[in-house]
Amino acid sequence: MREGLKALEDAKKDEMLFMELSLRVRMRHEFDEEFGPVEFSLSYRGKIIVCSYPMKDERVLLVTTDRQIDLNKIPFEILKLLK
C-alpha cells in the first residue's frame, strides 16, 4: 500500500477476498491439462485492477493497482520477476 492511501476495504473483507482468490486458483487447476497452467489472472474492476499469480506450495501473490497501468506491460513484467 502506498503511503497516505486508505484501504478500500476492511480487514474482514480482505480475508474474504483472499479466501475467494484461493478457491479460484485451485479451481483453475482443473483446466491445466487442456489449456496449460495459469500464469496469472487479471480482474479489471471499477476502481482497481487485481492481478493474482499462482506460486509454489499453493500460495498466491496478489497485486492490486490503479486502473492507469499499462496492461500489456506491467503484469508481464511481474511475471518475469517471479520466474
C-alpha positions in Angstrom: 0.0 0.0 0.0 1.4 3.4 -0.9 1.9 5.7 2.0 -1.0 8.1 2.5 -3.7 5.9 0.8 -6.6 4.5 2.6 -7.6 0.8 2.1 -10.8 0.4 0.0 -12.0 -2.5 2.3 -11.7 -3.5 5.9 -9.8 -6.4 7.3 -12.8 -8.8 7.2 -13.3 -8.1 3.5 -9.6 -8.6 2.9 -9.9 -12.1 4.4 -13.0 -12.9 2.3 -11.1 -11.7 -0.8 -8.1 -13.9 -0.1 -10.4 -17.0 0.5 -12.2 -16.4 -2.7 -9.0 -15.9 -4.6 -7.5 -19.1 -3.1 -10.6 -21.1 -4.2 -10.5 -19.6 -7.8 -6.8 -20.5 -8.1 -7.4 -24.1 -7.0 -10.4 -24.5 -9.4 -8.4 -23.3 -12.3 -6.1 -26.3 -12.0 -8.9 -28.4 -13.4 -8.2 -27.0 -16.8 -4.4 -27.2 -16.8 -4.3 -30.3 -18.9 -6.3 -28.8 -21.7 -5.1 -25.2 -21.6 -1.8 -25.2 -19.7 -1.2 -23.8 -16.2 -2.4 -20.3 -15.3 0.5 -17.9 -15.2 -1.6 -15.0 -13.8 -5.2 -13.8 -13.8 -6.4 -10.2 -14.0 -9.6 -8.6 -12.9 -10.3 -5.1 -14.3 -12.6 -3.7 -11.6 -14.5 -0.4 -11.3 -11.9 1.2 -9.1 -8.8 -1.0 -9.3 -7.0 -3.8 -11.2 -6.4 -7.1 -9.3 -3.7 -9.5 -10.5 -3.1 -12.9 -9.0 -0.1 -15.0 -9.6 -0.1 -18.7 -8.5 3.1 -19.5 -6.7 4.6 -22.8 -5.4 3.1 -24.5 -2.4 -0.4 -23.3 -3.2 0.5 -19.7 -2.4 -0.8 -16.8 -4.4 0.8 -13.4 -5.0 -2.0 -10.7 -5.1 -1.2 -7.4 -6.7 -3.6 -4.5 -6.8 -3.1 -1.3 -8.7 -4.9 1.7 -10.0 -6.5 1.4 -13.5 -4.0 3.6 -15.3 -1.3 0.9 -15.6 -0.2 -0.5 -19.0 -2.0 -3.8 -19.1 0.3 -5.0 -21.9 3.4 -4.4 -19.9 3.1 -4.4 -16.1 1.5 -7.8 -15.4 4.1 -9.5 -17.7 7.0 -7.7 -16.0 5.8 -9.0 -12.7 5.6 -12.5 -14.2 9.2 -12.2 -15.4 10.3 -11.2 -11.9 8.7 -14.3 -10.5 10.4 -16.7 -12.8 
